[in-house]
Amino acid sequence: MLHLLKILYLGDLVGQPARECVLKNLHGIRKVHGIDVVIANAENVTAGAGLTREHAELLHSVGIDLITLGDHVWDRHGFERDIEDLEYVCRPANLPKECPGRNFITLIKNGTKIGICVVLGRQFMKIHASCPFEAMERILQDNRKNVNILLAEVHAEATSEKIGFG
């Protein structure tokens, strides 16, 4: 049986101030509001550009269930080796399939299967990615029957790309 879930999705966490805010407040917010799942984009949580294993583990340990990444996914040297071990970190799905990390993550909470993915837009981005619409279509085809809820982050600069997904 499916249960009503409260999901908190945090936008781009940037640098030490964001880490400190999460450390100080997340537990209380989850408790007061009965939040079941917390998802956060943390691609800029390490000094404003990228993510390290240490910071991913810290955020996860204080209650962020899933971490998403965007075009700054590889900004920290060595993270390409660490991402494989971080089962709760989701990289953009429209990067080359040879890239390390997971491009789709399923989390089961209170009997409900939640799927999460990220696609990068192509306009004004610092790294090149394949077509986000095609990537999303593949993800939907491969996973729509395996999850109860599918959340997709469209990590884009151009409003037109975001509207296109809407």
C-alpha positions in Angstrom: 0.0 0.0 0.0 1.3 3.4 -0.9 1.6 6.1 1.7 1.5 9.9 1.4 5.0 11.2 1.4 6.4 14.6 2.2 9.4 15.3 0.0 11.7 18.3 0.5 13.7 19.2 -2.6 16.5 21.7 -1.9 17.9 23.7 -4.7 21.5 24.4 -5.3 23.4 24.3 -2.0 26.5 26.5 -2.4 29.6 26.4 -0.2 30.1 26.5 3.5 27.1 28.6 4.4 24.8 26.0 2.8 26.5 23.2 4.6 26.3 25.0 7.9 22.6 25.8 7.4 21.8 22.1 6.6 23.8 20.9 9.6 22.1 23.4 11.9 18.5 23.2 10.6 17.7 20.0 8.6 16.9 17.7 11.5 14.5 20.2 13.0 12.8 20.9 9.7 12.3 17.2 9.1 10.8 16.7 12.5 8.6 19.8 12.6 7.2 19.2 9.1 7.2 15.4 9.1 9.5 15.3 6.0 10.0 11.7 4.8 12.6 12.3 2.0 15.1 15.1 1.5 16.8 15.5 -1.9 19.3 18.3 -2.6 21.3 19.5 -5.5 24.8 19.7 -4.0 27.0 20.2 -7.0 28.4 23.4 -5.6 28.6 22.6 -1.9 32.4 22.3 -1.9 33.8 25.9 -2.0 31.1 26.9 -4.5 32.2 24.5 -7.3 31.8 20.8 -7.2 31.4 18.1 -4.5 33.8 16.0 -2.5 33.2 12.6 -1.0 33.7 14.2 2.5 30.9 16.7 1.9 28.6 14.2 0.3 29.0 11.9 3.3 28.4 14.8 5.7 25.2 15.8 4.0 24.0 12.3 3.8 24.8 11.7 7.5 22.6 14.6 8.6 19.5 13.6 6.7 19.9 14.3 3.0 18.7 11.1 1.4 19.6 11.8 -2.2 22.1 14.2 -3.8 21.8 15.4 -7.3 24.6 17.0 -9.4 24.7 19.2 -12.5 27.3 20.7 -14.8 29.8 21.1 -11.9 29.8 17.3 -11.4 33.5 16.9 -12.2 34.8 20.2 -10.7 36.6 18.5 -7.9 39.7 16.5 -8.8 39.3 12.8 -7.9 35.5 12.9 -7.5 35.2 10.7 -10.6 36.7 7.9 -8.5 34.6 8.6 -5.4 31.2 8.9 -7.0 31.0 5.1 -7.6 30.9 4.4 -3.9 28.2 7.1 -3.1 25.0 5.2 -3.8 22.8 8.2 -2.9 24.5 10.6 -5.5 22.9 11.0 -8.9 24.9 12.4 -11.8 23.3 13.8 -15.0 21.7 11.1 -17.2 22.7 12.8 -20.5 26.4 12.6 -19.9 28.2 9.8 -21.8 27.4 6.4 -20.5 31.1 5.8 -19.8 31.0 8.4 -17.1 31.1 7.0 -13.6 28.3 7.2 -11.2 24.5 6.6 -11.3 22.2 8.3 -13.7 19.1 7.0 -11.9 18.5 6.1 -8.3 15.6 4.4 -6.7 14.9 5.0 -3.0 12.2 3.0 -1.1 10.5 5.0 1.7 7.5 3.8 3.6 6.8 1.2 0.9 6.9 3.8 -1.9 9.5 3.5 -4.7 10.9 6.9 -5.6 13.0 7.3 -8.7 15.3 10.4 -9.2 17.2 11.5 -12.2 18.9 14.7 -13.5 19.3 15.9 -17.1 21.5 18.8 -18.2 20.3 21.5 -20.5 22.5 22.3 -23.5 22.4 26.1 -23.7 25.0 28.1 -21.8 26.4 25.1 -19.9 30.0 24.5 -19.2 30.0 20.8 -20.3 28.5 19.3 -23.3 25.7 16.7 -22.8 23.6 14.8 -25.2 19.9 15.8 -25.8 18.2 16.0 -22.5 14.8 15.2 -24.0 16.1 11.9 -25.5 17.8 11.0 -22.2 14.6 11.7 -20.3 12.6 9.6 -22.7 15.0 6.7 -22.1 14.8 7.0 -18.4 11.0 7.1 -18.5 10.9 4.0 -20.8 13.3 2.1 -18.6 11.9 3.0 -15.2 8.3 4.2 -15.2 7.0 0.7 -14.3 9.5 0.2 -11.6 8.7 3.2 -9.4 5.7 4.8 -7.9 7.1 8.4 -8.1 9.6 9.7 -10.6 11.3 13.0 -9.9 13.3 14.6 -12.6 15.6 17.6 -12.1 16.1 19.7 -15.2 19.5 21.4 -14.6 19.5 24.1 -17.2 20.3 27.7 -17.7 17.9 28.5 -20.5 14.3 29.2 -19.5 13.2 27.8 -22.9 14.6 24.4 -22.1 12.9 24.3 -18.7 9.6 25.3 -20.2 10.1 22.6 -22.9 10.3 20.0 -20.1 7.2 21.5 -18.4 
